């Protein structure tokens, strides 16, 4: 039984329309695991928005990801990964636009469709302002299709994204470089409007990922299937590690383990005393082999009985609680960008479990597979 990602089709698509209306001519971002939905599902959702809604291109993480969804989106695709001179070249259709993040890359991509990445305060990639003279010499008369500024998500004191983008525009102009389009990331609507008023001849296009796909939590929900429920006595050994239970209760086995991304955690940046104090408290609990799981029963998160297994997890419930039955589903609070679900279920008539059971989709292909449309996987259920 699977770890399932439920999507309320009507609510999800309504959110897409709101985002597009709020930030016109967006470029939807599709990368990695497709924010939990898988890349084919997101590509089909972007296709349904289409040029009529200003969605005439998408941004894709890598060349391999672009190749995997060519059949799902018929318009332009812009790669986010920078072209690396000397790296393996993957042939793609002309509608795939390469990303040049260095002067050498601009020279080698001459004659091909490209956009040029400008190095922002993110300090991750891109051409530096000190290289603009060399860039001007490398750019051919037809020039790139546009430039991009990828900004940080957080706004520390005195950060001014509008000023940062403006400074880049002034620098490019001073170097004699025309700017037909400026692609930007992580800007608020008011900031986009300020830039459009300041530079009316430049077309600004926001690249949007998380806000577009995951911005309405009420439209999505992850659920794990209960596979088994076993009573345990105090001191009884359980699991791979044969840890002794502290008290009697229930061991609940649910779908979703390390292979799905359950229990994996990225490093965090902690600011302020309260977040640091909470992290110290969590560290103390982990030192005592107590870790909260992402699975919830009766509105409360459950404790892991031991670390997640490959494809399942074992969680503990006190003996005072009535446990779920096998076949039931537990809500799971998972990090969508790091979770690979067994299936994505597009539902038509609301979030109730009964409705979900009537309209669940069949398993979608794993990341990296090609040539299979979600509609072909869903049987009688239409895809996103």
LUMTORMAR-220143 format. One line per 3 residues: number of its first residue (from 1); for each residue x negated, y negated, z of C-alpha. Coordinates in steps of 0.02 Angstrom, whole numbers. Each point is the difference from the previous one (the first is absolute). Example, Ala and Ser with C-alpha at 12.3 -4.5 7.8 and 13.67 -1.06 7.14 Angstrom:
2
1) -615,225,390 ~ -69,-172,-33 $
This chain:
384
1) 0,0,0 ~ -70,-170,-50 ~ -57,-166,65 $
4) 121,-112,-94 ~ 0,-184,-47 ~ 181,-58,-18 $
7) 37,-152,-107 ~ 169,-87,-6 ~ 5,-41,-185 $
10) 122,-146,7 ~ -83,-86,148 ~ -174,29,-71 $
13) 41,-72,-171 ~ 95,-146,77 ~ -158,-43,96 $
16) -101,5,-161 ~ 119,-125,-80 ~ -14,-116,151 $
19) -190,2,-7 ~ -2,-34,-187 ~ 122,-145,22 $
22) -103,-70,143 ~ -168,13,-90 ~ 30,-8,-189 $
25) -106,96,-127 ~ -79,117,129 ~ -122,137,-42 $
28) 49,156,99 ~ -150,92,73 ~ -8,190,-16 $
31) -149,89,76 ~ -57,142,111 ~ 141,111,56 $
34) 129,-123,-68 ~ 37,-67,175 ~ 74,170,40 $
37) 121,1,-148 ~ -129,71,-124 ~ -57,-98,-152 $
40) 128,68,-125 ~ 145,-55,110 ~ -70,-177,17 $
43) -39,-11,-186 ~ 180,47,-41 ~ 64,-130,125 $
46) -109,-134,-82 ~ 61,55,-171 ~ 180,-22,55 $
49) -36,-178,55 ~ -80,-31,-170 ~ -46,-156,-99 $
52) 175,-72,23 ~ -43,-21,185 ~ -175,-63,-39 $
55) -82,169,29 ~ -94,26,-163 ~ -156,76,79 $
58) -56,93,155 ~ -166,7,92 ~ -73,175,23 $
61) -140,48,118 ~ -112,104,-114 ~ -16,56,-180 $
64) 47,177,52 ~ 160,-65,81 ~ 43,-97,-157 $
67) -22,157,-106 ~ 116,96,116 ~ 147,-118,-24 $
70) -16,-55,-181 ~ 162,90,-43 ~ 94,-84,142 $
73) -34,-183,-38 ~ -5,-59,-183 ~ -70,-175,27 $
76) -170,-72,48 ~ -101,67,145 ~ -140,-96,85 $
79) -134,98,92 ~ -47,-58,174 ~ -162,98,9 $
82) -145,-100,-72 ~ -85,64,-156 ~ -170,66,53 $
85) -135,-6,-135 ~ -71,173,-26 ~ 146,91,80 $
88) 99,134,-90 ~ 119,-77,-127 ~ 179,62,-13 $
91) 85,-38,-166 ~ 169,-83,26 ~ 124,-87,-115 $
94) -25,-182,-47 ~ 140,-51,119 ~ -112,41,149 $
97) -95,-158,51 ~ -171,24,80 ~ -62,-97,152 $
100) -169,-86,-16 ~ -76,-45,168 ~ -176,-45,-57 $
103) -83,-95,-142 ~ -76,162,-66 ~ 173,78,-5 $
106) 66,-148,-99 ~ -138,21,-128 ~ 29,187,-19 $
109) 189,-19,-14 ~ -13,-132,-137 ~ 133,30,-131 $
112) 111,97,120 ~ 147,-61,102 ~ -59,-53,172 $
115) 31,-113,147 ~ -139,-71,108 ~ -4,20,188 $
118) -54,-151,102 ~ -88,32,165 ~ 113,-60,140 $
121) -22,-15,188 ~ 41,186,4 ~ -183,25,-56 $
124) 38,164,-83 ~ -34,-22,-186 ~ 4,-129,-138 $
127) -104,-131,-89 ~ -77,-130,116 ~ 13,-187,-33 $
130) -189,-8,-19 ~ 18,115,-151 ~ 124,-107,-97 $
133) -130,-72,-119 ~ -55,176,-48 ~ 182,52,-10 $
136) 37,-140,-122 ~ -139,63,-113 ~ 63,178,11 $
139) 182,-40,-39 ~ 43,9,-185 ~ 106,-128,-89 $
142) 160,102,25 ~ -36,8,187 ~ 80,110,133 $
145) 187,18,22 ~ -12,-80,171 ~ -88,-11,166 $
148) 45,74,169 ~ -27,-51,180 ~ 31,138,127 $
151) 25,-83,170 ~ -8,72,176 ~ 161,51,86 $
154) -32,-83,168 ~ -14,-188,20 ~ -130,-51,130 $
157) -7,-179,64 ~ -28,-131,-136 ~ 29,127,-141 $
160) 82,-84,-149 ~ 41,121,-143 ~ 69,-140,-111 $
163) -162,-96,17 ~ -104,156,-34 ~ 92,38,-162 $
166) -5,-184,-49 ~ -187,-9,29 ~ -23,148,-117 $
169) 107,-83,-134 ~ -101,-160,12 ~ -164,98,-8 $
172) 55,99,-154 ~ 57,-157,-87 ~ -162,-91,41 $
175) -93,146,-80 ~ 101,-24,-160 ~ 104,158,22 $
178) 185,1,-50 ~ 122,79,122 ~ 154,68,-89 $
181) 57,105,148 ~ -52,8,182 ~ 42,162,92 $
184) 12,-21,189 ~ 31,115,147 ~ 70,-27,175 $
187) 77,-172,-25 ~ 165,-58,74 ~ 135,-71,-112 $
190) -33,-177,62 ~ -184,19,-42 ~ 39,61,-176 $
193) 117,-147,-26 ~ -134,-121,60 ~ -124,71,-126 $
196) 125,-7,-142 ~ 38,-182,38 ~ -184,-42,10 $
199) -48,93,-160 ~ 155,1,-113 ~ -96,60,-154 $
202) -64,158,85 ~ 110,153,14 ~ -14,74,174 $
205) 46,183,21 ~ 8,77,174 ~ -56,181,19 $
208) 116,83,125 ~ -12,174,75 ~ 49,26,181 $
211) 133,-136,5 ~ 82,67,-157 ~ 2,185,37 $
214) 6,6,191 ~ 73,-171,41 ~ 173,65,49 $
217) -22,131,137 ~ 187,35,1 ~ -13,72,-177 $
220) -129,133,42 ~ -26,132,132 ~ -120,145,26 $
223) 65,160,78 ~ -84,162,50 ~ 89,167,0 $
226) 4,99,162 ~ -71,172,-41 ~ 9,84,171 $
229) 36,-35,183 ~ -85,106,135 ~ 17,-8,190 $
232) -163,-10,99 ~ -36,19,184 ~ -119,-105,102 $
235) -181,56,-25 ~ 39,101,-155 ~ -131,-12,-139 $
238) 55,-64,-169 ~ -66,-43,-172 ~ -166,20,-88 $
241) -95,-77,146 ~ 94,101,132 ~ 33,-152,107 $
244) 98,35,161 ~ 168,-89,14 ~ 13,-117,149 $
247) 181,44,31 ~ 138,105,-73 ~ 99,-60,-150 $
250) 12,25,-186 ~ -123,11,-143 ~ 79,-67,-159 $
253) -86,42,-164 ~ 34,-129,-136 ~ -52,-21,-181 $
256) -140,-124,-29 ~ -182,23,46 ~ -175,-58,-42 $
259) 23,36,-186 ~ 144,-123,-2 ~ -98,-133,95 $
262) 87,28,167 ~ -113,-49,145 ~ -126,-91,-108 $
265) -38,-175,63 ~ -102,-141,-77 ~ -112,-116,102 $
268) 88,-155,65 ~ -48,-181,27 ~ 58,-47,174 $
271) 29,-182,49 ~ 56,-59,171 ~ 4,80,171 $
274) 166,93,-15 ~ -44,101,-157 ~ -169,43,75 $
277) 81,54,163 ~ 123,112,-94 ~ -142,79,-98 $
280) -96,34,161 ~ 156,82,71 ~ 21,109,-156 $
283) -183,49,9 ~ 22,54,180 ~ 149,108,-47 $
286) -97,78,-145 ~ -143,39,119 ~ 127,97,101 $
289) 57,91,-158 ~ 164,-95,-9 ~ 44,-80,-167 $
292) 166,-64,-61 ~ 59,74,-163 ~ 93,-98,-136 $
295) 151,114,19 ~ 154,-60,95 ~ 137,99,86 $
298) 151,-85,80 ~ -77,-170,-35 ~ -167,30,86 $
301) -171,48,-69 ~ -59,173,49 ~ -171,54,62 $
304) -111,111,-106 ~ -21,170,80 ~ -169,8,-88 $
307) -79,-85,-152 ~ 97,24,-163 ~ -33,158,-100 $
310) -26,2,-188 ~ 184,-9,-50 ~ 98,-3,163 $
313) -6,-82,171 ~ 42,65,172 ~ 84,-122,118 $
316) 52,16,181 ~ 169,-36,77 ~ 35,7,188 $
319) 112,140,60 ~ 130,-128,55 ~ 36,-45,-182 $
322) 111,95,-119 ~ -115,40,-147 ~ 47,-14,-184 $
325) 46,156,-94 ~ -102,73,-144 ~ 52,-84,-161 $
328) 35,-167,83 ~ -100,-153,-50 ~ -100,-117,111 $
331) -32,-181,-48 ~ -187,-29,-25 ~ -88,-168,13 $
334) -141,26,-124 ~ -124,-110,-89 ~ 73,6,-174 $
337) -160,-46,-92 ~ -89,150,76 ~ 139,130,-2 $
340) 29,129,-137 ~ 179,61,15 ~ 59,169,-61 $
343) 145,-83,-90 ~ 77,-169,-31 ~ 190,7,12 $
346) 96,-138,-88 ~ 173,-12,80 ~ 151,-87,-70 $
349) 123,-22,142 ~ -87,-66,154 ~ -120,62,132 $
352) 104,131,91 ~ -81,172,7 ~ 154,82,-77 $
355) -12,-115,-149 ~ -185,39,-15 ~ 32,186,-3 $
358) 121,-22,-144 ~ -120,-99,-108 ~ -178,47,40 $
361) -123,8,-143 ~ -115,146,-33 ~ -186,-12,39 $
364) -96,-128,-102 ~ -171,36,-75 ~ -152,-29,108 $
367) -107,-153,-31 ~ -103,18,-159 ~ 119,112,-98 $
370) 62,-65,-165 ~ 139,23,-125 ~ 143,32,122 $
373) 135,-129,23 ~ 93,-12,166 ~ 162,29,-95 $
376) -66,167,-58 ~ -38,47,180 ~ 164,-55,74 $
379) 122,117,-82 ~ 171,-83,6 ~ -67,-146,101 $
382) -56,-152,-99 ~ -171,-71,40 ~ -46,-167,77 $
